[in-house]
Amino acid sequence: MLDNIWKEVQESVDTYPIIPEGEYNAVIQGYEFDEVGENASPIARVMLVFQNNPAAMLSDNSAPIDGQTAEYTIWFPREEDKQTPARYGRGTMFDVAVRRLKAFFQACGVDPKQYNSMEEAFEACKNARVVVSVGNRSLDDGSLTDFIKKVS
């Protein structure tokens, strides 16, 4: 079995089509909470489906962007980040995380004050129509990948 998998790894395509930089319409399909990294930083992974972008195609023109999925990661504010200056902008890393979280809820049309928990607020974001800003960046091997810069 491992020999078959190893052969697939060796013969797999090194590049794949990506979503070009730009702003696209999407719908929030769902979310999950997780912890990542050495410090078990809490995050939400938001699953998006691109919709209503009739002329937009993947980078190699092999398929439309509509129907493609993407994941947007939101880092939650942590107490220890209150002492860490923000790399960009003013305030601390805690402040930046709070602003990004508020901006996400605003994009979904959700007022966090109306919900008793973070999970309820994220649940209210399901099926929200949003605008997704996609960026492209180079990987160590020289290939490009796409990533979600923000949801508005």
Helices and strands as residue ranges (DSSP letters): H 2-11, E 22-36, E 41-50, E 69-75, G 79-83, H 93-108, G 112-114, H 118-125, E 129-138, E 144-151
